[in-house]
Amino acid sequence: MRRCRFIQTQTVHYPVRLLCRVLAGPPSRYYAWAARPTPAPAADPPAWETALVQVFTQPQRRYGTRRLIASLERLV
């Protein structure tokens, strides 16, 4: 929610209720957003996925399933 992030950055200068009134949103929405836990950072993709993307992009994305499997088996 971009609106809630903006309110969060501006709470240093203005009260939450005033910001919500100006942005036409209820303060309860901001407080519910602020109470949510922050999402965990995304993990690195697995090694098989990285290898698959590498093999797929080499022949200009023209390989089918059978060729991809054969190419991946050669790598292992």
PDB file of N, H, CA, C and O in Angstrom:
ATOM      1  N   MET A   1       0.838  -1.175   0.000  1.00  0.00           N
ATOM      2  CA  MET A   1       0.000   0.000   0.000  1.00  0.00           C
ATOM      3  C   MET A   1       0.888   1.245   0.000  1.00  0.00           C
ATOM      4  O   MET A   1       1.550   1.558   0.989  1.00  0.00           O
ATOM      5  N   ARG A   2       0.883   1.915  -1.090  1.00  0.00           N
ATOM      6  H   ARG A   2       0.345   1.661  -1.893  1.00  0.00           H
ATOM      7  CA  ARG A   2       1.717   3.110  -1.202  1.00  0.00           C
ATOM      8  C   ARG A   2       1.214   4.209  -0.280  1.00  0.00           C
ATOM      9  O   ARG A   2       2.006   4.962   0.288  1.00  0.00           O
ATOM     10  N   ARG A   3      -0.087   4.300  -0.133  1.00  0.00           N
ATOM     11  H   ARG A   3      -0.730   3.688  -0.594  1.00  0.00           H
ATOM     12  CA  ARG A   3      -0.662   5.344   0.711  1.00  0.00           C
ATOM     13  C   ARG A   3      -0.195   5.182   2.155  1.00  0.00           C
ATOM     14  O   ARG A   3       0.177   6.153   2.814  1.00  0.00           O
ATOM     15  N   CYS A   4      -0.220   3.947   2.630  1.00  0.00           N
ATOM     16  H   CYS A   4      -0.522   3.158   2.095  1.00  0.00           H
ATOM     17  CA  CYS A   4       0.201   3.687   4.014  1.00  0.00           C
ATOM     18  C   CYS A   4       1.698   3.955   4.195  1.00  0.00           C
ATOM     19  O   CYS A   4       2.115   4.470   5.232  1.00  0.00           O
ATOM     20  N   ARG A   5       2.492   3.610   3.201  1.00  0.00           N
ATOM     21  H   ARG A   5       2.153   3.191   2.359  1.00  0.00           H
ATOM     22  CA  ARG A   5       3.929   3.904   3.303  1.00  0.00           C
ATOM     23  C   ARG A   5       4.175   5.411   3.364  1.00  0.00           C
ATOM     24  O   ARG A   5       5.024   5.884   4.119  1.00  0.00           O
ATOM     25  N   PHE A   6       3.426   6.149   2.567  1.00  0.00           N
ATOM     26  H   PHE A   6       2.736   5.765   1.953  1.00  0.00           H
ATOM     27  CA  PHE A   6       3.553   7.605   2.586  1.00  0.00           C
ATOM     28  C   PHE A   6       3.172   8.153   3.959  1.00  0.00           C
ATOM     29  O   PHE A   6       3.861   9.018   4.500  1.00  0.00           O
ATOM     30  N   ILE A   7       2.088   7.654   4.514  1.00  0.00           N
ATOM     31  H   ILE A   7       1.528   6.951   4.075  1.00  0.00           H
ATOM     32  CA  ILE A   7       1.671   8.101   5.849  1.00  0.00           C
ATOM     33  C   ILE A   7       2.752   7.772   6.861  1.00  0.00           C
ATOM     34  O   ILE A   7       3.057   8.583   7.735  1.00  0.00           O
ATOM     35  N   GLN A   8       3.327   6.594   6.745  1.00  0.00           N
ATOM     36  H   GLN A   8       3.079   5.936   6.034  1.00  0.00           H
ATOM     37  CA  GLN A   8       4.381   6.189   7.681  1.00  0.00           C
ATOM     38  C   GLN A   8       5.581   7.132   7.618  1.00  0.00           C
ATOM     39  O   GLN A   8       6.165   7.452   8.653  1.00  0.00           O
ATOM     40  N   THR A   9       5.954   7.579   6.426  1.00  0.00           N
ATOM     41  H   THR A   9       5.479   7.319   5.585  1.00  0.00           H
ATOM     42  CA  THR A   9       7.105   8.474   6.318  1.00  0.00           C
ATOM     43  C   THR A   9       6.784   9.885   6.798  1.00  0.00           C
ATOM     44  O   THR A   9       7.671  10.608   7.252  1.00  0.00           O
ATOM     45  N   GLN A  10       5.508  10.276   6.697  1.00  0.00           N
ATOM     46  H   GLN A  10       4.788   9.688   6.328  1.00  0.00           H
ATOM     47  CA  GLN A  10       5.135  11.647   7.063  1.00  0.00           C
ATOM     48  C   GLN A  10       4.673  11.795   8.508  1.00  0.00           C
ATOM     49  O   GLN A  10       4.378  12.910   8.937  1.00  0.00           O
ATOM     50  N   THR A  11       4.602  10.695   9.277  1.00  0.00           N
ATOM     51  H   THR A  11       4.842   9.790   8.928  1.00  0.00           H
ATOM     52  CA  THR A  11       4.136  10.807  10.662  1.00  0.00           C
ATOM     53  C   THR A  11       5.093  11.606  11.528  1.00  0.00           C
ATOM     54  O   THR A  11       4.731  12.017  12.631  1.00  0.00           O
ATOM     55  N   VAL A  12       6.280  11.829  11.057  1.00  0.00           N
ATOM     56  H   VAL A  12       6.574  11.495  10.161  1.00  0.00           H
ATOM     57  CA  VAL A  12       7.233  12.663  11.793  1.00  0.00           C
ATOM     58  C   VAL A  12       6.766  14.123  11.780  1.00  0.00           C
ATOM     59  O   VAL A  12       6.984  14.860  12.742  1.00  0.00           O
ATOM     60  N   HIS A  13       6.139  14.521  10.707  1.00  0.00           N
ATOM     61  H   HIS A  13       5.962  13.922   9.925  1.00  0.00           H
ATOM     62  CA  HIS A  13       5.739  15.916  10.530  1.00  0.00           C
ATOM     63  C   HIS A  13       4.264  16.183  10.820  1.00  0.00           C
ATOM     64  O   HIS A  13       3.915  17.270  11.282  1.00  0.00           O
ATOM     65  N   TYR A  14       3.385  15.198  10.553  1.00  0.00           N
ATOM     66  H   TYR A  14       3.669  14.315  10.178  1.00  0.00           H
ATOM     67  CA  TYR A  14       1.943  15.395  10.681  1.00  0.00           C
ATOM     68  C   TYR A  14       1.316  14.239  11.451  1.00  0.00           C
ATOM     69  O   TYR A  14       1.852  13.131  11.445  1.00  0.00           O
ATOM     70  N   PRO A  15       0.190  14.483  12.114  1.00  0.00           N
ATOM     71  CA  PRO A  15      -0.501  13.380  12.794  1.00  0.00           C
ATOM     72  C   PRO A  15      -1.166  12.422  11.786  1.00  0.00           C
ATOM     73  O   PRO A  15      -1.524  12.816  10.676  1.00  0.00           O
ATOM     74  N   VAL A  16      -1.314  11.183  12.198  1.00  0.00           N
ATOM     75  H   VAL A  16      -1.023  10.864  13.100  1.00  0.00           H
ATOM     76  CA  VAL A  16      -1.863  10.147  11.323  1.00  0.00           C
ATOM     77  C   VAL A  16      -3.293  10.494  10.903  1.00  0.00           C
ATOM     78  O   VAL A  16      -3.649  10.327   9.736  1.00  0.00           O
ATOM     79  N   ARG A  17      -4.098  10.966  11.825  1.00  0.00           N
ATOM     80  H   ARG A  17      -3.809  11.101  12.772  1.00  0.00           H
ATOM     81  CA  ARG A  17      -5.497  11.272  11.496  1.00  0.00           C
ATOM     82  C   ARG A  17      -5.592  12.346  10.412  1.00  0.00           C
ATOM     83  O   ARG A  17      -6.433  12.248   9.518  1.00  0.00           O
ATOM     84  N   LEU A  18      -4.749  13.357  10.484  1.00  0.00           N
ATOM     85  H   LEU A  18      -4.067  13.437  11.211  1.00  0.00           H
ATOM     86  CA  LEU A  18      -4.766  14.417   9.479  1.00  0.00           C
ATOM     87  C   LEU A  18      -4.351  13.871   8.115  1.00  0.00           C
ATOM     88  O   LEU A  18      -4.972  14.193   7.102  1.00  0.00           O
ATOM     89  N   LEU A  19      -3.314  13.055   8.085  1.00  0.00           N
ATOM     90  H   LEU A  19      -2.810  12.793   8.908  1.00  0.00           H
ATOM     91  CA  LEU A  19      -2.853  12.466   6.826  1.00  0.00           C
ATOM     92  C   LEU A  19      -3.926  11.565   6.221  1.00  0.00           C
ATOM     93  O   LEU A  19      -4.128  11.567   5.007  1.00  0.00           O
ATOM     94  N   CYS A  20      -4.603  10.809   7.053  1.00  0.00           N
ATOM     95  H   CYS A  20      -4.438  10.808   8.039  1.00  0.00           H
ATOM     96  CA  CYS A  20      -5.655   9.931   6.550  1.00  0.00           C
ATOM     97  C   CYS A  20      -6.830  10.745   6.010  1.00  0.00           C
ATOM     98  O   CYS A  20      -7.433  10.371   5.003  1.00  0.00           O
ATOM     99  N   ARG A  21      -7.151  11.833   6.661  1.00  0.00           N
ATOM    100  H   ARG A  21      -6.662  12.136   7.478  1.00  0.00           H
ATOM    101  CA  ARG A  21      -8.240  12.672   6.190  1.00  0.00           C
ATOM    102  C   ARG A  21      -7.888  13.287   4.834  1.00  0.00           C
ATOM    103  O   ARG A  21      -8.722  13.325   3.929  1.00  0.00           O
ATOM    104  N   VAL A  22      -6.666  13.761   4.701  1.00  0.00           N
ATOM    105  H   VAL A  22      -5.988  13.731   5.436  1.00  0.00           H
ATOM    106  CA  VAL A  22      -6.235  14.383   3.437  1.00  0.00           C
ATOM    107  C   VAL A  22      -6.193  13.350   2.308  1.00  0.00           C
ATOM    108  O   VAL A  22      -6.556  13.651   1.171  1.00  0.00           O
ATOM    109  N   LEU A  23      -5.753  12.144   2.624  1.00  0.00           N
ATOM    110  H   LEU A  23      -5.458  11.899   3.547  1.00  0.00           H
ATOM    111  CA  LEU A  23      -5.627  11.094   1.604  1.00  0.00           C
ATOM    112  C   LEU A  23      -6.903  10.274   1.438  1.00  0.00           C
ATOM    113  O   LEU A  23      -6.916   9.296   0.690  1.00  0.00           O
ATOM    114  N   ALA A  24      -7.971  10.662   2.127  1.00  0.00           N
ATOM    115  H   ALA A  24      -7.959  11.456   2.734  1.00  0.00           H
ATOM    116  CA  ALA A  24      -9.285  10.017   2.017  1.00  0.00           C
ATOM    117  C   ALA A  24      -9.229   8.535   2.350  1.00  0.00           C
ATOM    118  O   ALA A  24      -9.685   7.696   1.572  1.00  0.00           O
ATOM    119  N   GLY A  25      -8.683   8.226   3.480  1.00  0.00           N
ATOM    120  H   GLY A  25      -8.313   8.907   4.112  1.00  0.00           H
ATOM    121  CA  GLY A  25      -8.649   6.842   3.948  1.00  0.00           C
ATOM    122  C   GLY A  25      -8.849   6.806   5.447  1.00  0.00           C
ATOM    123  O   GLY A  25      -8.450   7.740   6.142  1.00  0.00           O
ATOM    124  N   PRO A  26      -9.456   5.755   5.960  1.00  0.00           N
ATOM    125  CA  PRO A  26      -9.676   5.670   7.404  1.00  0.00           C
ATOM    126  C   PRO A  26      -8.368   5.380   8.141  1.00  0.00           C
ATOM    127  O   PRO A  26      -7.524   4.638   7.639  1.00  0.00           O
ATOM    128  N   PRO A  27      -8.200   5.958   9.318  1.00  0.00           N
ATOM    129  CA  PRO A  27      -6.987   5.685  10.097  1.00  0.00           C
ATOM    130  C   PRO A  27      -6.855   4.209  10.463  1.00  0.00           C
ATOM    131  O   PRO A  27      -5.743   3.710  10.633  1.00  0.00           O
ATOM    132  N   SER A  28      -7.986   3.508  10.585  1.00  0.00           N
ATOM    133  H   SER A  28      -8.890   3.914  10.446  1.00  0.00           H
ATOM    134  CA  SER A  28      -7.917   2.086  10.941  1.00  0.00           C
ATOM    135  C   SER A  28      -7.169   1.280   9.884  1.00  0.00           C
ATOM    136  O   SER A  28      -6.506   0.295  10.210  1.00  0.00           O
ATOM    137  N   ARG A  29      -7.271   1.688   8.625  1.00  0.00           N
ATOM    138  H   ARG A  29      -7.810   2.487   8.360  1.00  0.00           H
ATOM    139  CA  ARG A  29      -6.548   0.993   7.559  1.00  0.00           C
ATOM    140  C   ARG A  29      -5.039   1.137   7.763  1.00  0.00           C
ATOM    141  O   ARG A  29      -4.290   0.171   7.617  1.00  0.00           O
ATOM    142  N   TYR A  30      -4.606   2.346   8.100  1.00  0.00           N
ATOM    143  H   TYR A  30      -5.215   3.130   8.219  1.00  0.00           H
ATOM    144  CA  TYR A  30      -3.168   2.554   8.321  1.00  0.00           C
ATOM    145  C   TYR A  30      -2.683   1.744   9.519  1.00  0.00           C
ATOM    146  O   TYR A  30      -1.638   1.098   9.454  1.00  0.00           O
ATOM    147  N   TYR A  31      -3.447   1.780  10.614  1.00  0.00           N
ATOM    148  H   TYR A  31      -4.296   2.305  10.666  1.00  0.00           H
ATOM    149  CA  TYR A  31      -3.015   1.066  11.816  1.00  0.00           C
ATOM    150  C   TYR A  31      -3.017  -0.449  11.595  1.00  0.00           C
ATOM    151  O   TYR A  31      -2.154  -1.146  12.129  1.00  0.00           O
ATOM    152  N   ALA A  32      -3.962  -0.963  10.822  1.00  0.00           N
ATOM    153  H   ALA A  32      -4.663  -0.397  10.388  1.00  0.00           H
ATOM    154  CA  ALA A  32      -3.964  -2.395  10.498  1.00  0.00           C
ATOM    155  C   ALA A  32      -2.756  -2.750   9.642  1.00  0.00           C
ATOM    156  O   ALA A  32      -2.128  -3.790   9.838  1.00  0.00           O
ATOM    157  N   TRP A  33      -2.434  -1.874   8.688  1.00  0.00           N
ATOM    158  H   TRP A  33      -2.944  -1.028   8.529  1.00  0.00           H
ATOM    159  CA  TRP A  33      -1.261  -2.105   7.832  1.00  0.00           C
ATOM    160  C   TRP A  33       0.021  -2.081   8.664  1.00  0.00           C
ATOM    161  O   TRP A  33       0.907  -2.914   8.475  1.00  0.00           O
ATOM    162  N   ALA A  34       0.112  -1.121   9.584  1.00  0.00           N
ATOM    163  H   ALA A  34      -0.608  -0.444   9.738  1.00  0.00           H
ATOM    164  CA  ALA A  34       1.322  -0.989  10.395  1.00  0.00           C
ATOM    165  C   ALA A  34       1.492  -2.158  11.359  1.00  0.00           C
ATOM    166  O   ALA A  34       2.616  -2.472  11.750  1.00  0.00           O
ATOM    167  N   ALA A  35       0.396  -2.805  11.748  1.00  0.00           N
ATOM    168  H   ALA A  35      -0.517  -2.549  11.430  1.00  0.00           H
ATOM    169  CA  ALA A  35       0.464  -3.916  12.695  1.00  0.00           C
ATOM    170  C   ALA A  35       0.866  -5.228  12.030  1.00  0.00           C
ATOM    171  O   ALA A  35       1.283  -6.163  12.714  1.00  0.00           O
ATOM    172  N   ARG A  36       0.745  -5.309  10.712  1.00  0.00           N
ATOM    173  H   ARG A  36       0.406  -4.550  10.157  1.00  0.00           H
ATOM    174  CA  ARG A  36       1.118  -6.539  10.012  1.00  0.00           C
ATOM    175  C   ARG A  36       2.613  -6.773  10.090  1.00  0.00           C
ATOM    176  O   ARG A  36       3.398  -5.825  10.058  1.00  0.00           O
ATOM    177  N   PRO A  37       3.014  -8.050  10.194  1.00  0.00           N
ATOM    178  CA  PRO A  37       4.461  -8.327  10.181  1.00  0.00           C
ATOM    179  C   PRO A  37       5.025  -8.083   8.794  1.00  0.00           C
ATOM    180  O   PRO A  37       4.341  -8.278   7.789  1.00  0.00           O
ATOM    181  N   THR A  38       6.267  -7.659   8.747  1.00  0.00           N
ATOM    182  H   THR A  38       6.823  -7.500   9.563  1.00  0.00           H
ATOM    183  CA  THR A  38       6.918  -7.423   7.457  1.00  0.00           C
ATOM    184  C   THR A  38       7.259  -8.761   6.813  1.00  0.00           C
ATOM    185  O   THR A  38       7.673  -9.685   7.513  1.00  0.00           O
ATOM    186  N   PRO A  39       7.097  -8.888   5.502  1.00  0.00           N
ATOM    187  CA  PRO A  39       7.401 -10.162   4.841  1.00  0.00           C
ATOM    188  C   PRO A  39       8.898 -10.453   4.877  1.00  0.00           C
ATOM    189  O   PRO A  39       9.732  -9.549   4.855  1.00  0.00           O
ATOM    190  N   ALA A  40       9.205 -11.742   4.933  1.00  0.00           N
ATOM    191  H   ALA A  40       8.527 -12.477   4.950  1.00  0.00           H
ATOM    192  CA  ALA A  40      10.604 -12.167   4.937  1.00  0.00           C
ATOM    193  C   ALA A  40      11.213 -11.899   3.562  1.00  0.00           C
ATOM    194  O   ALA A  40      10.513 -11.985   2.553  1.00  0.00           O
ATOM    195  N   PRO A  41      12.510 -11.576   3.508  1.00  0.00           N
ATOM    196  CA  PRO A  41      13.141 -11.349   2.207  1.00  0.00           C
ATOM    197  C   PRO A  41      13.117 -12.633   1.379  1.00  0.00           C
ATOM    198  O   PRO A  41      13.165 -13.737   1.921  1.00  0.00           O
ATOM    199  N   ALA A  42      13.043 -12.473   0.080  1.00  0.00           N
ATOM    200  H   ALA A  42      13.004 -11.577  -0.361  1.00  0.00           H
ATOM    201  CA  ALA A  42      12.979 -13.622  -0.818  1.00  0.00           C
ATOM    202  C   ALA A  42      14.296 -14.400  -0.782  1.00  0.00           C
ATOM    203  O   ALA A  42      15.384 -13.824  -0.763  1.00  0.00           O
ATOM    204  N   ALA A  43      14.162 -15.710  -0.773  1.00  0.00           N
ATOM    205  H   ALA A  43      13.278 -16.178  -0.788  1.00  0.00           H
ATOM    206  CA  ALA A  43      15.348 -16.567  -0.744  1.00  0.00           C
ATOM    207  C   ALA A  43      15.924 -16.680  -2.160  1.00  0.00           C
ATOM    208  O   ALA A  43      15.240 -16.411  -3.147  1.00  0.00           O
ATOM    209  N   ASP A  44      17.175 -17.077  -2.235  1.00  0.00           N
ATOM    210  H   ASP A  44      17.731 -17.295  -1.433  1.00  0.00           H
ATOM    211  CA  ASP A  44      17.802 -17.298  -3.544  1.00  0.00           C
ATOM    212  C   ASP A  44      17.109 -18.467  -4.243  1.00  0.00           C
ATOM    213  O   ASP A  44      16.660 -19.404  -3.583  1.00  0.00           O
ATOM    214  N   PRO A  45      17.021 -18.419  -5.561  1.00  0.00           N
ATOM    215  CA  PRO A  45      16.384 -19.538  -6.268  1.00  0.00           C
ATOM    216  C   PRO A  45      17.228 -20.800  -6.121  1.00  0.00           C
ATOM    217  O   PRO A  45      18.446 -20.716  -5.965  1.00  0.00           O
ATOM    218  N   PRO A  46      16.594 -21.964  -6.167  1.00  0.00           N
ATOM    219  CA  PRO A  46      17.359 -23.213  -6.052  1.00  0.00           C
ATOM    220  C   PRO A  46      18.321 -23.385  -7.219  1.00  0.00           C
ATOM    221  O   PRO A  46      18.154 -22.774  -8.275  1.00  0.00           O
ATOM    222  N   ALA A  47      19.317 -24.215  -7.016  1.00  0.00           N
ATOM    223  H   ALA A  47      19.453 -24.712  -6.159  1.00  0.00           H
ATOM    224  CA  ALA A  47      20.365 -24.412  -8.028  1.00  0.00           C
ATOM    225  C   ALA A  47      19.789 -24.976  -9.322  1.00  0.00           C
ATOM    226  O   ALA A  47      20.238 -24.599 -10.405  1.00  0.00           O
ATOM    227  N   TRP A  48      18.803 -25.872  -9.237  1.00  0.00           N
ATOM    228  H   TRP A  48      18.438 -26.178  -8.358  1.00  0.00           H
ATOM    229  CA  TRP A  48      18.230 -26.462 -10.450  1.00  0.00           C
ATOM    230  C   TRP A  48      17.522 -25.407 -11.298  1.00  0.00           C
ATOM    231  O   TRP A  48      17.540 -25.469 -12.527  1.00  0.00           O
ATOM    232  N   GLU A  49      16.903 -24.445 -10.630  1.00  0.00           N
ATOM    233  H   GLU A  49      16.889 -24.394  -9.631  1.00  0.00           H
ATOM    234  CA  GLU A  49      16.206 -23.395 -11.374  1.00  0.00           C
ATOM    235  C   GLU A  49      17.199 -22.483 -12.094  1.00  0.00           C
ATOM    236  O   GLU A  49      16.971 -22.083 -13.235  1.00  0.00           O
ATOM    237  N   THR A  50      18.285 -22.162 -11.429  1.00  0.00           N
ATOM    238  H   THR A  50      18.471 -22.486 -10.501  1.00  0.00           H
ATOM    239  CA  THR A  50      19.322 -21.339 -12.040  1.00  0.00           C
ATOM    240  C   THR A  50      19.921 -22.043 -13.253  1.00  0.00           C
ATOM    241  O   THR A  50      20.135 -21.423 -14.295  1.00  0.00           O
ATOM    242  N   ALA A  51      20.191 -23.352 -13.111  1.00  0.00           N
ATOM    243  H   ALA A  51      20.016 -23.855 -12.265  1.00  0.00           H
ATOM    244  CA  ALA A  51      20.741 -24.113 -14.235  1.00  0.00           C
ATOM    245  C   ALA A  51      19.744 -24.194 -15.381  1.00  0.00           C
ATOM    246  O   ALA A  51      20.135 -24.103 -16.544  1.00  0.00           O
ATOM    247  N   LEU A  52      18.481 -24.361 -15.077  1.00  0.00           N
ATOM    248  H   LEU A  52      18.163 -24.435 -14.132  1.00  0.00           H
ATOM    249  CA  LEU A  52      17.455 -24.443 -16.111  1.00  0.00           C
ATOM    250  C   LEU A  52      17.359 -23.145 -16.907  1.00  0.00           C
ATOM    251  O   LEU A  52      17.263 -23.167 -18.134  1.00  0.00           O
ATOM    252  N   VAL A  53      17.386 -22.032 -16.212  1.00  0.00           N
ATOM    253  H   VAL A  53      17.464 -22.014 -15.215  1.00  0.00           H
ATOM    254  CA  VAL A  53      17.320 -20.730 -16.885  1.00  0.00           C
ATOM    255  C   VAL A  53      18.551 -20.527 -17.754  1.00  0.00           C
ATOM    256  O   VAL A  53      18.456 -20.006 -18.865  1.00  0.00           O
ATOM    257  N   GLN A  54      19.703 -20.937 -17.246  1.00  0.00           N
ATOM    258  H   GLN A  54      19.780 -21.359 -16.343  1.00  0.00           H
ATOM    259  CA  GLN A  54      20.940 -20.778 -18.011  1.00  0.00           C
ATOM    260  C   GLN A  54      20.901 -21.619 -19.288  1.00  0.00           C
ATOM    261  O   GLN A  54      21.279 -21.140 -20.358  1.00  0.00           O
ATOM    262  N   VAL A  55      20.450 -22.860 -19.181  1.00  0.00           N
ATOM    263  H   VAL A  55      20.143 -23.249 -18.312  1.00  0.00           H
ATOM    264  CA  VAL A  55      20.385 -23.737 -20.347  1.00  0.00           C
ATOM    265  C   VAL A  55      19.327 -23.233 -21.333  1.00  0.00           C
ATOM    266  O   VAL A  55      19.535 -23.295 -22.545  1.00  0.00           O
ATOM    267  N   PHE A  56      18.214 -22.743 -20.832  1.00  0.00           N
ATOM    268  H   PHE A  56      18.046 -22.692 -19.848  1.00  0.00           H
ATOM    269  CA  PHE A  56      17.118 -22.289 -21.685  1.00  0.00           C
ATOM    270  C   PHE A  56      17.474 -21.037 -22.472  1.00  0.00           C
ATOM    271  O   PHE A  56      17.044 -20.890 -23.616  1.00  0.00           O
ATOM    272  N   THR A  57      18.247 -20.136 -21.886  1.00  0.00           N
ATOM    273  H   THR A  57      18.596 -20.256 -20.957  1.00  0.00           H
ATOM    274  CA  THR A  57      18.569 -18.885 -22.566  1.00  0.00           C
ATOM    275  C   THR A  57      19.723 -19.015 -23.555  1.00  0.00           C
ATOM    276  O   THR A  57      19.880 -18.146 -24.413  1.00  0.00           O
ATOM    277  N   GLN A  58      20.528 -20.057 -23.470  1.00  0.00           N
ATOM    278  H   GLN A  58      20.401 -20.763 -22.773  1.00  0.00           H
ATOM    279  CA  GLN A  58      21.657 -20.208 -24.397  1.00  0.00           C
ATOM    280  C   GLN A  58      21.206 -20.336 -25.849  1.00  0.00           C
ATOM    281  O   GLN A  58      21.738 -19.615 -26.693  1.00  0.00           O
ATOM    282  N   PRO A  59      20.246 -21.221 -26.196  1.00  0.00           N
ATOM    283  CA  PRO A  59      19.837 -21.339 -27.602  1.00  0.00           C
ATOM    284  C   PRO A  59      18.686 -20.393 -27.969  1.00  0.00           C
ATOM    285  O   PRO A  59      17.808 -20.754 -28.752  1.00  0.00           O
ATOM    286  N   GLN A  60      18.696 -19.228 -27.421  1.00  0.00           N
ATOM    287  H   GLN A  60      19.409 -18.934 -26.785  1.00  0.00           H
ATOM    288  CA  GLN A  60      17.701 -18.192 -27.704  1.00  0.00           C
ATOM    289  C   GLN A  60      16.281 -18.649 -27.382  1.00  0.00           C
ATOM    290  O   GLN A  60      15.344 -18.326 -28.113  1.00  0.00           O
ATOM    291  N   ARG A  61      16.119 -19.388 -26.306  1.00  0.00           N
ATOM    292  H   ARG A  61      16.880 -19.651 -25.713  1.00  0.00           H
ATOM    293  CA  ARG A  61      14.812 -19.826 -25.796  1.00  0.00           C
ATOM    294  C   ARG A  61      14.014 -20.647 -26.801  1.00  0.00           C
ATOM    295  O   ARG A  61      12.800 -20.486 -26.927  1.00  0.00           O
ATOM    296  N   ARG A  62      14.703 -21.519 -27.506  1.00  0.00           N
ATOM    297  H   ARG A  62      15.690 -21.650 -27.403  1.00  0.00           H
ATOM    298  CA  ARG A  62      14.005 -22.327 -28.503  1.00  0.00           C
ATOM    299  C   ARG A  62      13.961 -23.805 -28.133  1.00  0.00           C
ATOM    300  O   ARG A  62      13.376 -24.599 -28.870  1.00  0.00           O
ATOM    301  N   TYR A  63      14.552 -24.188 -27.034  1.00  0.00           N
ATOM    302  H   TYR A  63      15.027 -23.544 -26.435  1.00  0.00           H
ATOM    303  CA  TYR A  63      14.560 -25.594 -26.645  1.00  0.00           C
ATOM    304  C   TYR A  63      13.199 -26.013 -26.112  1.00  0.00           C
ATOM    305  O   TYR A  63      12.511 -25.246 -25.438  1.00  0.00           O
ATOM    306  N   GLY A  64      12.828 -27.245 -26.431  1.00  0.00           N
ATOM    307  H   GLY A  64      13.387 -27.868 -26.979  1.00  0.00           H
ATOM    308  CA  GLY A  64      11.627 -27.840 -25.859  1.00  0.00           C
ATOM    309  C   GLY A  64      11.983 -28.611 -24.603  1.00  0.00           C
ATOM    310  O   GLY A  64      13.124 -28.582 -24.142  1.00  0.00           O
ATOM    311  N   THR A  65      11.003 -29.292 -24.062  1.00  0.00           N
ATOM    312  H   THR A  65      10.076 -29.315 -24.436  1.00  0.00           H
ATOM    313  CA  THR A  65      11.196 -30.016 -22.803  1.00  0.00           C
ATOM    314  C   THR A  65      12.254 -31.103 -22.931  1.00  0.00           C
ATOM    315  O   THR A  65      13.110 -31.238 -22.056  1.00  0.00           O
ATOM    316  N   ARG A  66      12.206 -31.878 -24.009  1.00  0.00           N
ATOM    317  H   ARG A  66      11.510 -31.768 -24.719  1.00  0.00           H
ATOM    318  CA  ARG A  66      13.155 -32.985 -24.164  1.00  0.00           C
ATOM    319  C   ARG A  66      14.595 -32.482 -24.268  1.00  0.00           C
ATOM    320  O   ARG A  66      15.498 -33.042 -23.646  1.00  0.00           O
ATOM    321  N   ARG A  67      14.804 -31.443 -25.042  1.00  0.00           N
ATOM    322  H   ARG A  67      14.071 -30.988 -25.547  1.00  0.00           H
ATOM    323  CA  ARG A  67      16.163 -30.892 -25.166  1.00  0.00           C
ATOM    324  C   ARG A  67      16.643 -30.297 -23.852  1.00  0.00           C
ATOM    325  O   ARG A  67      17.812 -30.437 -23.492  1.00  0.00           O
ATOM    326  N   LEU A  68      15.749 -29.636 -23.141  1.00  0.00           N
ATOM    327  H   LEU A  68      14.800 -29.522 -23.433  1.00  0.00           H
ATOM    328  CA  LEU A  68      16.143 -29.068 -21.846  1.00  0.00           C
ATOM    329  C   LEU A  68      16.562 -30.165 -20.879  1.00  0.00           C
ATOM    330  O   LEU A  68      17.577 -30.039 -20.194  1.00  0.00           O
ATOM    331  N   ILE A  69      15.787 -31.233 -20.821  1.00  0.00           N
ATOM    332  H   ILE A  69      14.962 -31.335 -21.377  1.00  0.00           H
ATOM    333  CA  ILE A  69      16.132 -32.342 -19.904  1.00  0.00           C
ATOM    334  C   ILE A  69      17.476 -32.946 -20.295  1.00  0.00           C
ATOM    335  O   ILE A  69      18.305 -33.227 -19.429  1.00  0.00           O
ATOM    336  N   ALA A  70      17.695 -33.148 -21.589  1.00  0.00           N
ATOM    337  H   ALA A  70      17.022 -32.919 -22.292  1.00  0.00           H
ATOM    338  CA  ALA A  70      18.971 -33.723 -22.042  1.00  0.00           C
ATOM    339  C   ALA A  70      20.132 -32.791 -21.706  1.00  0.00           C
ATOM    340  O   ALA A  70      21.187 -33.255 -21.275  1.00  0.00           O
ATOM    341  N   SER A  71      19.956 -31.496 -21.895  1.00  0.00           N
ATOM    342  H   SER A  71      19.098 -31.119 -22.245  1.00  0.00           H
ATOM    343  CA  SER A  71      21.025 -30.541 -21.589  1.00  0.00           C
ATOM    344  C   SER A  71      21.317 -30.492 -20.094  1.00  0.00           C
ATOM    345  O   SER A  71      22.474 -30.407 -19.681  1.00  0.00           O
ATOM    346  N   LEU A  72      20.271 -30.545 -19.295  1.00  0.00           N
ATOM    347  H   LEU A  72      19.332 -30.614 -19.630  1.00  0.00           H
ATOM    348  CA  LEU A  72      20.472 -30.527 -17.850  1.00  0.00           C
ATOM    349  C   LEU A  72      21.153 -31.806 -17.363  1.00  0.00           C
ATOM    350  O   LEU A  72      21.977 -31.761 -16.450  1.00  0.00           O
ATOM    351  N   GLU A  73      20.814 -32.938 -17.966  1.00  0.00           N
ATOM    352  H   GLU A  73      20.145 -32.974 -18.708  1.00  0.00           H
ATOM    353  CA  GLU A  73      21.459 -34.205 -17.592  1.00  0.00           C
ATOM    354  C   GLU A  73      22.934 -34.189 -17.932  1.00  0.00           C
ATOM    355  O   GLU A  73      23.743 -34.769 -17.207  1.00  0.00           O
ATOM    356  N   ARG A  74      23.300 -33.528 -19.034  1.00  0.00           N
ATOM    357  H   ARG A  74      22.643 -33.057 -19.623  1.00  0.00           H
ATOM    358  CA  ARG A  74      24.709 -33.417 -19.384  1.00  0.00           C
ATOM    359  C   ARG A  74      25.480 -32.585 -18.392  1.00  0.00           C
ATOM    360  O   ARG A  74      26.662 -32.832 -18.152  1.00  0.00           O
ATOM    361  N   LEU A  75      24.806 -31.578 -17.799  1.00  0.00           N
ATOM    362  H   LEU A  75      23.846 -31.377 -17.994  1.00  0.00           H
ATOM    363  CA  LEU A  75      25.468 -30.738 -16.801  1.00  0.00           C
ATOM    364  C   LEU A  75      25.749 -31.487 -15.506  1.00  0.00           C
ATOM    365  O   LEU A  75      26.729 -31.208 -14.817  1.00  0.00           O
ATOM    366  N   VAL A  76      24.898 -32.421 -15.190  1.00  0.00           N
ATOM    367  H   VAL A  76      24.102 -32.648 -15.750  1.00  0.00           H
ATOM    368  CA  VAL A  76      25.029 -33.170 -13.921  1.00  0.00           C
ATOM    369  C   VAL A  76      25.957 -34.282 -14.135  1.00  0.00           C
ATOM    370  O   VAL A  76      26.224 -35.050 -13.211  1.00  0.00           O
TER     371      VAL A  76
END
